[in-house]
Amino acid sequence: MKKLKLGIIGYGFMGQWHNNHAGTMDEVEIVAVCDTDSKQLEKVKEGIQRYSDYKELLLDNEVEWVMISVPNHLHKMIAIDAAYAKKNIIVEKPCALTVDEFDQMNEAAQQNGVIFTVDQNRRWDRDYSMVKLAVSGNKLGKVYMVKSSLSGVFGKMHDWHVYKQYGGGMLYDWGVHLIDQILDLIPGNITQICADMKSVVNEEVDDYFKVILYFESGLAAEIELGTLLLNKMPRWYVSGDSGTMVVENIKADTGAIYRAGIMQKALPENVKNLDAGPTRTFSTKAEDVVYTEALPEIARKHNDWNDFFRNILGFINETEELIVRPEQIRRVLQVMEAVRKSAELKKSVDFE
């Protein structure tokens, strides 16, 4: 079985995370680490080659794969150099700042015959896996509404993420994950995108956005994120014509599928309660007709991001197809560009 012999370029938070998690897998060998900060290199275990210049790491014959986990604005340059050094490439998300940057990176990978993918690890999140299972398994009937939300209370962002020139902001940080999940969840073409973006407490970069993706099928999916939303929204709210699924958080340890015990064939002749005022449409209390089911169970109890690396291992050993493919990465970046355009114009934009 082929191993994944990995060099990590950028040994900050995510670089160390990959070393401490993927590096524990028997099939993954961390052979080299590069960082321009000597203090970061002091954290590297003995026996692993250390470099202060990524171009020196690319000359290391022991390195067959590189994980690029540097600030976003540096991804393109390093990925292209890695391709010409004949190294297979994994890039931290977002892969690039623009579609044009991605195209240059992908072209370099194709010209040099190397594998090129992105660590869209949140396709393996427990909450998303449950939603995908429910939707693909028709557990909610015909889905007509999908909302993906993430809310935080700190407001401020951190480190280089607060600077526009480095590719900061929440659309690049978390938006790329949330959009990737929706595009993986819902098949078909997008026809229009409507978006709002704000910088509420961070001066240079976005820290709130709301996006509506209109699909050719007629389904509209909504994504909302804010770093200063002081009352949490459910992580997922998905409704079909036979059930509504609510997942409260990423751990997916709270939530349920809600179903109507008796589908109402007609409105009541008389208003039986007045909680909503003088109305028959909204006069029936949910607790009178709704029952709950547990969220669908999946094999793992927690998010297992090493499944991303297991898929790559399966791919290089010819037992699996690559899950995170370049054409999917490009589509996510196309959506992100359309989101920015819609927010700037303050109107919906067509998407092809």
Salt bridges, closest charged atoms under 4 A:
GLU46 OE2 - ARG50 NH2 3.38
GLU62 OE1 - LYS5 NZ 2.86
GLU92 OE2 - HIS18 NE2 2.67
ASP103 OD1 - ARG330 NE 2.76
ASP119 OD2 - HIS18 NE2 3.41
ASP125 OD2 - ARG122 NH1 2.76
ASP127 OD2 - ARG235 NE 3.29
ASP159 OD2 - HIS158 ND1 3.21
ASP173 OD1 - LYS93 NZ 2.90
ASP180 OD2 - ARG123 NE 2.75
ASP184 OD1 - ARG123 NH1 3.76
ASP184 OD2 - LYS132 NZ 2.85
ASP196 OD2 - LYS198 NZ 2.46
GLU222 OE2 - LYS147 NZ 3.47
GLU222 OE2 - LYS210 NZ 3.62
GLU224 OE1 - LYS147 NZ 2.99
GLU224 OE2 - LYS210 NZ 3.89
ASP253 OD2 - LYS251 NZ 3.48
ASP275 OD2 - LYS285 NZ 3.89
GLU293 OE2 - ARG259 NE 2.73
GLU297 OE2 - ARG126 NH2 3.40
ASP304 OD2 - ARG310 NH1 3.02
ASP307 OD2 - ARG300 NH1 3.91
ASP307 OD1 - ARG310 NH1 2.61
GLU327 OE2 - ARG325 NE 2.75
